[in-house]
Amino acid sequence: MPNQLRTLHAAGRGSAARLLLFVAMLFTALAGCSRKQNPAATTDPRGPRKTAVLLVSHGSPSESWRNALFDLEQRVAPAMLTSGSVTAVRTAFMEYTEPSIATRLKEFDREGFTDVVVVPLFLTVSPHSFDDLPTIMGQKEDPRSMETLKLEKIERYKPQAAIRMTPLLDFGDALRQNVVRRARALSKHPADEGIVLIGYGDEEYEKEWNELFVKVGQAVRQETGIDALTHGWCGHIVRYRPDSTTAAINRILKRKKRALVIPVLVAFDENFQVRIIGGGIEKADGGKERVSYKPDALLPDPAIEQWIVKAVKTEIETLNAKTRP
């Protein structure tokens, strides 16, 4: 089953129909597990529902990073709450700090929520999105993930509320347009420049991460006219070392006069944007003089906020359609 779902994910990014199929297979099945415990969802599907939205991200020791996610909550909450279909919008972190996912799910149970729409703020498929997150919420029993969560002291909790999940950030156009906008802001002479995208990366799903960055690069090329693009990693796949950043910059500087370095990370974290990526820039051929870099991130971005609101609305409409008499 996991291999089948993984194949569907890789094939589905360019097709709305395949996207719906992937989401239905992966998350509707998980939601069914929760509904078995939820009287409001089984005994009387036409009865009153109480729906919450949970914005889930990886977590970070960085206060700046966490504040960016809390700020995102404040930005998207009004549009969701005024719709009348959502009663609460909250943020949770997978690790490092509270509020954890388990903490939030317990809150929702105590407050009588029947449904929780989870928004995973991850760029693309990874063990976190495919295994860890469903396992934390008691929707999946992945042995490797369970052992890892135990070692990292991450609490698992299976809520009474039914769980639904939106797609990841690589579905839709918001991620690509975000990078295009930031590339334009750095660019001065497109013919003399090349783009370096730096992401977290993942060993198990390296193929999917490479495909994502190729597609993002194609969008940048079409929108900006910058024809030289490459990417590197800054996460666990390179053991949090700056060498991959340096190598990617040098590949561009062999062809172009200037490298534009863009972090494709959810939020700003001093360890990544300053220490790892910044350290990689310092070691590049020609040093900082031939590099344009702003240590920013995907957030904040109104387009991503709108995408989140729309994705939640779609999940709620699907839920309401299934429970409509």
C-alpha positions in Angstrom: 0.0 0.0 0.0 2.7 2.6 0.8 4.5 2.0 -2.6 1.2 2.4 -4.4 0.4 5.7 -2.6 3.9 7.0 -3.2 3.6 6.3 -6.9 0.2 8.1 -7.0 1.7 11.1 -5.2 4.6 11.4 -7.7 2.2 11.1 -10.7 -0.6 13.3 -9.3 1.0 16.7 -9.0 0.1 17.7 -12.5 -3.5 16.4 -12.5 -6.4 17.6 -10.4 -8.1 14.3 -10.9 -5.1 12.3 -9.7 -4.8 14.7 -6.7 -8.3 13.9 -5.6 -7.6 10.2 -6.0 -4.5 10.4 -3.9 -6.1 12.4 -1.1 -9.1 10.1 -1.1 -7.0 6.9 -0.9 -4.6 8.2 1.7 -6.7 10.3 4.1 -10.3 9.2 3.7 -9.3 5.8 4.8 -7.5 7.3 7.8 -10.5 9.4 8.7 -12.7 6.3 8.7 -10.6 4.8 11.5 -11.4 7.8 13.7 -15.1 7.9 12.8 -15.5 4.4 14.3 -14.9 6.0 17.7 -16.9 9.1 17.1 -20.6 8.8 17.9 -21.4 12.1 16.3 -20.0 10.8 13.0 -21.6 7.3 13.1 -24.9 7.3 14.9 -26.3 10.4 13.4 -24.4 11.8 10.4 -27.0 14.5 10.0 -26.5 15.8 13.6 -24.5 18.9 14.6 -20.9 18.9 13.6 -18.1 20.9 15.2 -15.0 21.3 13.1 -11.5 22.5 13.9 -8.5 23.2 11.7 -5.0 22.2 12.8 -2.0 23.7 11.1 0.8 21.2 11.6 4.5 21.8 10.9 7.8 20.1 11.8 8.8 22.3 14.7 12.0 24.1 15.5 14.1 25.3 18.5 14.1 28.7 16.7 11.7 31.2 18.2 11.6 33.1 14.9 10.5 30.0 13.1 7.8 29.2 15.6 6.5 32.8 15.5 6.2 32.6 11.7 3.8 29.6 12.1 1.8 31.3 14.8 1.6 34.4 12.6 0.3 32.2 9.7 -2.5 31.0 12.0 -3.5 34.5 12.7 -3.6 35.3 9.0 -5.7 32.4 7.9 -8.0 32.1 10.9 -10.4 35.0 10.1 -11.4 33.7 6.7 -12.0 30.2 8.1 -13.9 31.2 11.2 -16.2 33.6 9.3 -17.3 30.8 7.0 -19.4 29.3 9.7 -18.0 25.8 9.1 -15.0 26.1 11.3 -15.1 26.8 15.0 -11.3 26.8 15.9 -8.0 27.2 14.1 -4.8 26.2 15.9 -1.2 25.4 15.4 0.8 22.4 16.4 4.4 21.2 16.1 5.6 17.7 15.4 8.6 18.0 17.7 10.9 20.2 19.7 8.2 22.3 21.4 4.7 22.7 22.5 1.9 22.8 21.5 2.4 19.3 20.2 0.0 17.5 17.9 -1.2 15.3 20.8 -1.8 18.4 23.0 -4.0 20.0 20.4 -6.0 16.8 19.6 -6.7 16.3 23.3 -7.9 19.9 23.5 -10.3 19.3 20.6 -11.7 16.1 22.2 -12.3 18.0 25.5 -14.1 20.7 23.6 -16.3 18.3 21.8 -15.1 18.6 18.2 -16.4 16.0 15.9 -14.0 16.7 13.0 -10.5 18.0 12.6 -9.0 19.1 9.3 -5.2 18.8 9.5 -3.1 21.0 7.2 0.4 19.5 6.9 2.8 22.4 6.2 5.4 20.3 4.4 6.7 21.0 0.9 6.4 17.4 -0.5 6.1 13.8 0.5 8.5 12.6 3.2 8.5 10.1 6.1 7.1 13.0 8.2 4.1 13.5 6.0 3.6 9.9 4.9 4.4 8.0 8.1 5.1 10.1 11.2 2.1 12.4 11.1 -0.6 9.7 10.6 1.2 7.6 13.3 1.3 10.4 15.8 -2.5 10.9 15.4 -3.2 7.2 15.8 -4.4 6.8 12.2 -1.6 4.5 11.1 0.6 1.8 12.8 4.0 2.2 11.1 6.5 0.2 13.1 9.5 2.2 12.1 7.8 5.5 12.8 6.4 4.2 16.1 9.9 3.3 17.2 11.4 6.7 16.1 8.6 8.6 17.9 9.2 6.6 21.0 13.0 7.4 21.0 12.3 11.0 20.3 9.6 11.1 23.1 6.9 12.3 20.7 3.5 11.5 22.1 0.9 9.6 20.0 -2.8 10.3 20.5 -5.8 8.9 18.7 -8.6 11.4 18.9 -12.3 10.8 19.1 -12.7 13.4 16.4 -12.6 12.3 12.7 -9.4 13.3 11.0 -9.2 14.7 7.4 -6.0 16.0 5.8 -5.4 18.5 3.1 -2.7 18.0 0.4 0.9 19.1 0.8 2.2 22.4 -0.3 3.5 21.1 -3.6 0.0 20.6 -4.9 -1.2 23.8 -6.6 0.7 26.7 -7.8 1.4 28.8 -4.7 4.8 27.2 -4.0 6.1 27.8 -7.5 4.9 31.4 -7.6 6.4 32.1 -4.3 9.9 31.2 -5.6 9.3 33.1 -8.8 8.4 36.2 -6.8 11.5 36.0 -4.7 13.8 35.3 -7.7 12.5 38.4 -9.4 13.2 40.5 -6.3 16.9 39.4 -6.3 17.4 39.6 -10.1 19.0 42.5 -11.9 20.5 41.1 -15.1 18.8 37.8 -15.9 21.2 36.9 -18.7 24.1 37.0 -16.3 22.5 35.1 -13.4 21.7 31.6 -12.3 19.3 30.3 -9.6 20.4 28.1 -6.7 17.4 26.6 -4.8 18.3 25.2 -1.3 15.8 22.9 0.4 15.8 20.5 3.3 15.7 17.3 1.2 15.0 13.7 2.2 17.0 10.6 1.6 14.1 8.2 1.3 12.2 10.4 -1.1 15.1 12.1 -2.8 13.5 11.4 -6.2 10.3 13.3 -5.3 12.3 16.2 -3.9 14.4 16.4 -7.0 11.3 16.4 -9.2 9.8 19.1 -7.1 12.8 21.4 -7.5 13.0 20.7 -11.2 9.4 21.8 -11.6 9.9 24.9 -9.5 13.0 25.7 -11.5 11.0 25.4 -14.8 8.5 27.9 -13.5 11.3 30.3 -12.6 12.9 30.0 -16.0 9.6 30.7 -17.8 8.7 33.6 -15.6 12.1 35.4 -15.3 14.2 34.4 -18.3 16.9 33.1 -16.0 18.0 29.9 -17.8 20.6 28.4 -15.4 19.2 26.6 -12.4 20.4 24.1 -9.9 19.6 23.0 -6.3 21.2 21.8 -3.1 20.2 20.5 0.3 20.7 21.8 3.9 18.9 19.2 6.0 19.5 15.7 7.3 20.3 14.4 3.8 23.6 16.3 4.0 23.9 16.1 7.8 23.1 19.8 8.1 26.4 20.8 6.5 27.0 23.8 4.1 28.9 21.8 1.5 25.9 21.1 -0.7 25.1 24.8 -0.8 28.6 25.7 -1.8 28.7 23.0 -4.5 25.4 24.2 -6.0 26.6 27.8 -6.1 29.9 26.9 -7.7 28.0 25.0 -10.4 26.2 28.2 -11.3 29.3 30.4 -11.1 31.1 28.3 -13.6 28.4 29.3 -16.1 27.2 32.7 -14.9 28.5 35.9 -13.4 26.2 35.8 -10.4 24.3 33.2 -8.4 20.9 34.0 -6.8 20.4 31.8 -3.8 16.8 31.1 -2.6 16.0 29.1 0.5 13.0 26.9 -0.2 12.1 26.5 3.5 8.8 27.0 5.2 10.0 29.6 7.7 13.1 31.4 8.9 15.4 29.5 11.2 18.8 30.9 12.1 20.4 27.5 11.9 19.4 27.0 8.3 19.3 30.4 6.6 22.3 31.9 8.5 24.6 29.1 9.7 24.2 26.4 7.0 23.2 28.4 3.8 25.1 31.5 4.8 28.2 29.3 5.6 27.9 27.7 2.3 27.9 31.0 0.5 31.0 32.1 2.3 32.9 29.1 1.0 31.8 29.6 -2.6 34.2 30.6 -5.4 34.4 34.4 -5.3 32.7 34.5 -2.0 29.7 36.8 -1.3 30.7 39.3 -4.1 29.2 37.0 -6.7 26.2 35.9 -4.8 22.8 37.6 -4.2 21.0 36.2 -1.1 18.2 37.1 1.2 17.8 34.8 4.2 14.0 34.6 3.9 11.5 31.7 3.5 8.2 30.8 2.0 6.3 32.5 4.8 4.8 35.0 5.0 3.0 34.8 1.6 -0.6 35.8 0.9 -0.8 33.3 -1.9 0.1 30.4 0.4 -2.4 31.7 2.9 -5.2 31.7 0.3 -4.2 28.2 -0.8 -4.5 26.9 2.7 -8.0 28.5 3.2 -9.1 27.0 -0.1 -7.7 23.6 0.7 -9.6 23.6 4.0 -12.8 24.7 2.4 -12.5 21.8 -0.1 -12.1 19.3 2.7 -15.1 20.6 4.6 -17.3 20.6 1.5 -16.3 17.0 0.9 -17.1 16.1 4.5 -20.5 17.9 4.3 -21.3 16.1 1.1 -20.7 12.7 2.7 -22.9 13.4 5.7 -25.7 15.2 3.9 -28.9 13.2 4.1 
